[in-house]
């Protein structure tokens, strides 16, 4: 029996090691739930830890794939500042930390000389925006009195989108959405994501946040779009760099950054829409 044939039973039609992926997902979900249902602000600590790991993975992938040198120390420190300053200062603290991080990255790269300066600084600022800045909006979701419900709404909607798309794609996927970027994504899978997202959005907004059903349906559709865009964007980055995964930390998933691709842009949109539809 060939090596590929021996490995086949552990991989699903969608290309995942499904048992490992489920196990990792359950562990991560349990950690988030425990933080939310005990001391809800501990969720900020989980976000901060995830941001540190994902930032390191992205910087490593940029270096391996294209020789791009992210200013890692200031991006790591600035990323933590963005997450933790969200607690007392909210959006203003996050944006101030991001601006300072970008300025420090400009200076930090001076010692590397002229060659590749613009490339490296651009990648450093991109990394600071893509990972910690976006993730800080997830941290801000937990700050209001109903913050637990807001975070659960955000997480459940993204998970529902991913699960609905995965099931529909495996069962009915026939028409690729973007063959050159992500060959396994299909329009049938996207339709499954929309259906699951709308159902989850309506239930979460009406039952947990006392919102309007149509607000929930709208948030469900928008988050499906942002989650899909986030997934495709990271696929483009990996293909451009010539890497399969951002890391190897999570069995069945790749790196932590590979699991945060749909969550990061969705965190920003969730905070914006929930702030609009469910005022504090």
Number of C-alpha atoms within 10 A of each C-alpha: 5 6 7 8 8 9 10 12 11 13 14 12 14 15 11 16 18 18 14 16 15 15 14 16 17 12 11 12 12 12 13 20 16 13 17 20 12 10 10 19 18 17 25 25 16 15 20 22 14 18 26 17 16 25 24 20 21 24 20 19 22 23 15 14 15 13 13 21 20 28 24 18 13 19 28 21 13 24 28 22 22 32 28 22 21 23 18 11 13 19 16 13 17 26 17 14 22 22 16 14 24 22 13 18 25 17 11 16 19 11 8 11 8 9 8 14 17 12 12 22 24 17 19 25 21 15 24 28 19 16 23 29 26 22 26 32 26 29 28 27 29 23 21 12 11 14 19 21 19 26 25 18 25 25 19 16 31 28 21 23 30 23 17 20 28 23 16 18 25 17 12 14 22 14 15 16 17 13 11 10 18 17 12 19 24 23 18 22 28 23 18 24 32 24 20 23 32 26 18 22 28 22 18 24 25 15 13 15 18 10 18 15 18 14 19 27 22 16 26 30 21 19 30 30 20 22 27 23 16 19 23 18 16 20 20 15 17 20 16 13 17 14 16 12 19 24 20 14 14 17 16 20 22 17 19 21 27 23 16 20 23 26 26 24 25 29 25 21 21 27 20 13 17 21 13 11 15 15 9 11
